[in-house]
Structures are given as structure tokens and as C-alpha cells.
Amino acid sequence: MQIDEFDKKILLLLQEDASLSAAEVGERVGLSQSQCWRRIDRLHQEGVITRQVAVVDRKKAGLNVMLFAHVKLAAHSRNALPEFSRAIQAFPEVMECHVLMGNVDFLLRIVARDVEAYERFFFERLSQLPMIQEVNSMIALSQIKASTVLPIETTER
């Protein structure tokens, strides 16, 4: 799929505010409402826009602790990776899971109400996964930057 300058401008605007109407986006990028709507629909159909969500302030939602955990699997058997992946998908506390190269296998971003809630999650759920050899957790003290906006370059930026 080719993404042109109009598409890039549309994507930048919708990443900032997905509640904008096609008319509002079209006006800002220089397209008619119908042209803009067709482009937005195509971006959805082609999977460039995967979903539209509300971004919630985690602390206001009562999730005061964010942690990062390095996870090392005990063995890299044929079933270990898919089993771990399925298990992680079922944990709502795990916001992100990334496969890494190096001395650890995964990086998890985890949120919890407090340290005690993370401790329960760790001992009762995460550490109970049989394929895990080691977990090293780090608590984030503060957040300097958080963004959901991809740095899509346009000729005007």
C-alpha cells in the first residue's frame, strides 16, 4: 500500500485526536469530507489504522505503579515461546511484551495498583509459568515521556 502526503497528514492528526470527524480532518489537510473519509476507510481496511481507542491516565485509573520485567525462559523448546505468548496474553497487567535478542528473552511493561498488587501478580501468576527461568523487575519511579504518536514524517514537518 502506498501512503502519500495526505495519508501521512491524516495519520498524524488521528494519532493526536481520533475523535475528529472526516470533515474536520479533511479541512485541516486540504481534502473534501468524502475524499478524506475514503482515505481513512482505506487506511482502516489496509490495516494501517489498527484500532481507535481512548488513552486513559493510568494513575487516575488507580494504577500507580509501572514496572518493567526482563524475563528469561528456562529452555527454548518448540513449545516454550507459544506457551509463554498465550499466557502473557491472558494477563491484563501486562501492557506490552517484546521479544528481545541478548541475555534475556522478553521485556514486559506491567502496571499495578501498588507494589503489593504487583507482588501478588508476580508470585501467584507470572512466576508460576513453568517455562520461566528468571524474572528481573524494575519499578519506574517517574515517567519522562509517554506517547502513542508515531513520528510519521511529512514534507511539511
N, C-alpha and C positions, 0 to 999 in steps of 0.2 A: 504494500500500500504506500502510495506517495503522500507525504504530508507537506503541504505547501505553506506559504507565509500566513494565509488566512487561517488555516487549521492550527498553526502554532499559536497565533494570537488568541484564537478561541480556546485552546487548551490552557493557555496562561490565565485567561480570565476565569474559566470554570474551575481551575485549581484554587483560585482565590475565593470564589463565591459561586458554588454550584447552583444556588437558588436563582441566579439571573435568568430571565426569560430569553428566548431566542431573539426577540425583538431588541432587548437591551444589549445582548452580546453583539447582534448584527450592527446596531447603531455604533457601538464602540470600535468595531473592526472594519466598518465600511461596507457591510453587506445588507441586503434586504432581509426581513424576517424569514421569509421562505427559504432563501439561499442558505442562511445561517442554520435554520432548523435542519435542512437536508444534510449539511456538513456535520452537525452534531449527531444526527441519527447515524450517518455513515461511520463516524468515529466510534460510536457505541457498537454498531454491527461488526466492525472490523476488530473490535477488542482493544482499541487504543484507550478508550474510556472504559474501564472495567466495572465501575460502580460509582454511585454518588452517595455520600454519607454525611452525617453531622459529626464534626470534630468536637469531642467532649473534653472539658477540662478535667483531667483525672483527679486532681486534688479536690475540686468541688464535688466530684462524684464519690469522694471518700477513699480514694486510692492514693494514699500519702507516700507510699514507698515504691521506688522503681529500682530494680536490680538488674544486673547483667550476670549471666552464668555461663561459664565455659564448661562444656560437657564433653567428656571423653568416653567413648564406648569401650567395653571390655574386649570385644572382638569385632572384626569387620566381616562377619559372615554374610552370606547372601540374604538372610532374613533380618539381620540386625537393623539396617537402615530403614527398610519399610516399616518394621515393627515400631521403631522409635518415632518415625514420622507420624504414624497413626496415633500413637499415644500422645504425642505433643499436640496434635490437632484437637484432642479432647480436653485439653487444659485451658480454660478461658483466661487464666492468669498469665499465660504465655502470649505476649503480644506479637512477638516476632521470633522466628527461628531461622538461622542462617547456617549453611554448611560451610565449613572452613577448611583451608589447607594449612597444615602445620601440625603442631603438637597437641592441639585439641580438635575435636570433630565438629562441634556446634557452638554457636553463640546464641543465647536466648535473652530476650528482653522480657522481663517479668514485672507485673505490677501487683501490689497487695495493699490491703488496708493499713497494715503496720508490720513491724518486724515479726511480731508473734504470728500473724497470719501467714507470712512467708515461711516461717519456721514450720508451721503445721503443713503447709503445702509441700515443703521440701521433704520432711520426714514421712508424711503419710502418703504422698503421691509420687513426686519426682524421684526420690531416691529408691522407691520401691520397684522401679522399672529394672527388670533383670539384666538388660543389655548394657547398663551404665556401669562404668568402672569408677569414674571420678567426676565430681562437680565442684567447681570453684566459683563462689558467688561474690559479687562486689556490689555494694549499695551505692547508688548515685546520690551524692549529697545535695547537689543542685543541678538544674538544667540551664545551660547557657543558650542553647538554640534547639528548637524543635520546629520542623517544617514538614508539610506534606506536599509542598510545591516543587515539582521537578524543574531544574534550570533549563528550560527549553529556550534555545537561542533563536531570536528573530533578527531580521535586518535592522529593526528599529531599536533594539536594546543594546 
